[in-house]
Amino acid sequence: MLQTLRKSASGIIAKILMGLLIISFGIWGIADVFRGFGSQTLATIGSTEITVPEFQQLYQERLQQISQQIKRGITPDQARAFGLPEQVLNERLGEAALDDEAKTLGLALSDEEIARRVQANPAFFGPSGSFDPAYFAMLLRQNGFTEARFVDAERRLAQRQQLIQSLGGAIAVPTVLKDAIGRYGSETRSVNYALLTPAAVTLPAEPTDDELRTFFDARKVAFRAPEFRKVAVLALTPQALSSAETVTDAEVKAAYDANLSSYGTPERRVVQQIVFPNAEEAKAAADRIAAGTPFADIVAERKLEPKDVDLGDVTRGDLFDKAVADAAFALPANGTSGVIEGRFGPLLVHVGAITPGTTKPLEEVAPAITQQLRLDAARRELQQKYDQIEDERAGGAKLSEVAAKFGLTLQSLDTDAQGQTPDGATIADVPARAEVLRGAFAAEVGAENDPVQLPENGGYVWYEVEGVTQPRDRTFDEARARVLDRWKQDKTAEALDQRVEDIKTKVAAGEAFDKVVSDAGLELRAANGLTRAKAADGVPQEILDQVFATAQGSVGSALAEGGDSRILFHVLSSSVPANAPPNDRLLADLKQNMQNDLLTEYLVALQDQLGTRINRAALDQIVGSDRVN
């Protein structure tokens, strides 16, 4: 619920508040250690006390939040390594400092304003899209809040925002700086450029083994084998269970009959209608058509355009007026209805061409229906099977034993943390691959790990680390193919860089860029209207910084295509429009940075004024450590 409060805060001040608290208290450090205070007091700042139960709740909420984000549990050691205890405590101390100052300054909000804030919070909106008192009450109960406690928390949050807003809300970016930002963001440049790819250079002859071995010896660390782990992976998905499900012919036939429209194309008809102002005119037109007057003549007499009468080539479901749909799909081709009372008045319906619907025979779609029924049955069985697997694991069973007992497929991986096998192949067909690799390389050998849930199908993936091969130096023979690839990459890069320097040297000596590029056998290209944020078609985004760092009339170069190629460019012109408006994003970032600087200084001074003390023994006990680093 406190997370809901934090998430519901809006505006630039609310967004930066938590970050400022962490930054400022990180600068200050934690001051004194408690002596002689009650066992339920964890910290004080000024006259505000932070209790042990309060911190425990905040700390557990943060642990749960991180566990949900990384889809696995977080141990006390990991939490301490991340600096989580200090982060949570610093945030709460920062909030308390602002609470104390707000109280000193006499800041307050009326009950009506607090009620308005609560009712405007989207977290408490019901299905109607507005504040739902019953839903609000349910959320409070689920999170262990009384209404009074929640309102108090909301009031304190509002007062903090009010205090911060009063400090940083009126900050304005100086006009001189705005103008500079405008010129910076609006400048455009035009360049001629050429792309040098590896195909534009010739490599020397392949090295001898002795040369390659020398190259290898100078770079052994680059060819070092990473840590590899043997990981058993067991996936429980509807697809994995479906093959064992039995589906009868009668069940397939029943599903086919119930969804007949899904196995073909519906009938289509070209439909027209004339809407009349009254029933008398409609009846007169219907009588004339019945006597032989073509429908088209009635359309022409009434001076109607095709758009006035054509409903198109439609299915029954395309016609929202049921009376029109019923009439249109009861008529023969080229038939016209009698008077119909439609939604917009009396009308006549005319049907032109008819395209019959088609239905695939049962024999054609039976395999797909069977598979779908098996998947449906597997989804119903999946949760039961999950519980059975967890029971087996709780009893000490290995994943290999679980797989054998339930007829599931066990995958055995030999992989590094990036999903590469020892021979350089990439592992594939592993559900939740990234999560499994991340978890496997953080787990102990033989340890039981929480399964990863698959949101796309509701399945689960378990993994076990069966062994670890520590990083080691590869021998030359093991690494030879990699060494040769690296040698070629380095020689290609050297050759490209040399060609770039040769061209630059010729231009510096007075030759025209366009001629030098052409003489080198490269294609000369042009790009106009480049800005710092937007490249032209064919111009890599990553060269913009170099283009705008190069003086007009000069030649520059940059890496391209992930570093495999080079771009040479000649800056032809630079233009800055008069009264260029500043870039909104840059301006907002600058203003926020100015607010951050001011507010950080304020919080530093506030902490010095109030003083902070920590019950270190209580903190260590909560987070499970002799000392929090």
URDAWO-V961924 format. One line per field, one symbol per residue. ss: DSSP state (H for helix, E for strand, C for the rest). phi: phi as a letter, one per 40 degrees, with the letter a starting at -180 (. if undefined). Layout:
BEGIN
ss=???
phi=???
END
This chain:
BEGIN
ss=CHHHHHHHCCHHHHHHHHHHHHHHHHHHCCCEECCCCCCCEEEEECCEEEEHHHHHHHHHHHHHHHHHHHCCCCCHHHHHHCCHHHHHHHHHHHHHHHHHHHHHHCCCCCHHHHHHHHHCCHHHECCCCCECHHHHHHHHHHCCCCHHHHHHHHHHHHHHHHHHHHHHCCCCCCHHHHHHHHHHHHCEEEEEEEEECHHHCCCCCCCCHHHHHHHHHCCHHHHCECCEEEEEEEEECHHHHHCCCCCCHHHHHHHHHHCHHHHEECCEEEEEEEECCCHHHHHHHHHHHHCCCCHHHHHHHCCCCHHHHEEEEECHHHCCCHHHHHHHCCCCCCCECCCEEECCEEEEEEEEEEECCEECCHHHHHHHHHHHHHHHHHHHHHHHHHHHHHHHHHCCCCHHHHHHHHCCCEEEEEECCCCECCCCCECCCCCCHHHHHHHHCCCCCCCCCCCEEECCCCEEEEEEEEEEECCECCCHHHHHHHHHHHHHHHHHHHHHHHHHHHHHHHHHCCCCHHHHHHHCCCCCEEEEEECCCCCCCCCCHHHHHHHHHCCCCCEEEEEEHHHCEEEEEEEEEEECCCCCCCCHHHHHHHHHHHHHHHHHHHHHHHHHHHCEEECHHHHHHHHCCCCCC
phi=.ccccccccbgcccccdcccccccccccgcccbcagbcccccabagccbbccdccdccccdcccccdcccgacbcdccccccgcdccccccccccccccccccccgcabcdccccccccccdcbccdcgbdbdccdccccccbgbccccccccccccccccccccccbcccbcdddcdcccccccccbbbbbaabbbdccbbccddccccccccdcccbdccbccccbbcbcbbbbbdccccccccbcccccccccccbdccbibccbbcbbabcbcaccccccccccccchccdcccccccfccdccbccgcbcdcccccccccccccbccdgcbcccbcccbhcabbbbccbbccbbccddcbddccdcccccccccccdcccdcccccccccgcccccccccbgbcbcbbbacccgbcdcgcbcbfbdfdccccccccbcccgccbccccbccbgcbbbabccabbcdacccdcccdccccccccccccccccccccccccccccchccdcccccccgbccbbabgcbcbbccdgccdcccdccccbcdgcbbaacafggcbbbbbbccabbbccfccccccccccccccccdcccccccccccdccgbbbcccccccccgacacc
END
